[in-house]
Amino acid sequence: MNQIFGAVGLAIRAILRNKTRAALTILGILIGVAAVVAVTGLAGGATARVGGEIDGFATEALYVNPQTTAHSGARGKTAGRLTENDAKAIARDSVSVVATTVFSQTSGQVIYGDRNAQTILIGTTLPYMDIRKWKIQHGEVWTDIDELLKSKVCVLGATVAEKLFQGRDPVGETLRIARYPYKVIGVFRARGTSLFGDDQDDRVVMPIGSYRARIAPSAPGRVDQIMAAAASARVTRRAKEQITEILRQRHAILPGMDPDFTIGSQEEFRETQEKITTALSLLLLSVAAVSLLVGGVGVMNIMLVSVAERTREIGIRMSIGARERDILLQFLVEAIVLSMIGGLLGMAVGATATFGLGRALDWPLFPSPLSLAIAFGTSAFIGIAFGYLPARRAAKMDPIEALRSE
């Protein structure tokens, strides 16, 4: 142990004698380690952010969308069709589904007084609020009676409410949508931007019957999408299979024929997101690894120069009794100290950069203990791996030849 402490002391004195050269060597390791810490923190924060957005749609949610299918060649095509009765049949016959809702949307203009806003108009049913986890900030949602009577009532997203009412409470006010007066009965709690970059608060939601009768007339009961909530996240695959069987039977789709609908789940979205995040993380980490490799080469280069400059010193130490392993340990510890200093500074810079990115992006970015441990271990490994060759070269010197060196 005393030998190691002595080698550390010698390494620090050698580093201080060549401050500029040592600083440049440390800089290479610092950049690589900081990149590893920042990239790992960014990947973890992105995963948490995207995962939170996905969970905001409910992890047990399933989405049924219509799909155009081709029969008897390319000319014979059938447009997908989904109806409210399909949703009711799923809720009634699927034992793994606890709730269903329907969803249709279009874009349109909403007018209040001398103000107007172009927004998304959505028609749906009450279970939509629970499946999509929408919360009311002010007012309330409509009732079953409103759905039955196709009442002209609506709930506003926070963005639309701000555009039209500029901070005033819109509950109880009347606005105009497609020439019809609609009473505002509630305002949703703000949710911000979605995964796809659209403003989730830029919308007006109303009962599906009122939407179909006045905003976007369509065939009786026809909807753009069916949403279903599985009993739990563990049974989403079973619920998907049951929904598939129910709809194939209702739509008279024979075995071997392509269905006129598709079903997506939050679980599939999360799996896709994790694959994308993992691929991007590996790509960024490979770039950081190249930086570390360059830093390691810098350590080796500096140590080779240091050995060449201190040949006479090595000869003197050997002549007074230093063994090969003592010389090897001296220069190896010096390379490790250089790398460790760069690693510690890189960890500090990487952690600071991670926190700064988190504040700038408003993401939950934190340097993970695992990434810090990996960065610390990597810097030590670089010192050993890239310092061993120069150290061994110093240890194998002939003391007589070393003493003759100037």
Secondary structure, DSSP 8 states (H G I E B T S, - for coil): -HHHHHHHHHHHHHHHHTHHHHHHHHHHHHHHHHHHHHHHHHHHHHHHHHHHHHHTT-TTEEEEEE--EE-SSSS-EE----BHHHHHHHHHH-TTEEEEEEEEEEEEEEEETTEEEEEEEEEE-THHHHHTT--EEEE----HHHHHHT-SEEEE-HHHHHHHHTTS--TT-EEEETTEEEEEEEEE----B-TTS-BTTSEEEEEHHHIIIIIS--STTB-SEEEEEESSGGGHHHHHHHHHHHHHHHTT--TTS--SEEEEEHHHHHHHHHHHHHHHHHHHHHHHHHHHHHHHHHHHHHHHHHHHHTHHHHHHHHHTT--HHHHHHHHHHHHHHHHHHHHHHHHHHHHHHHHHHHHHHT------HHHHHHHHHHHHHHHHHHHHHHHHHHHT--HHHHHH--
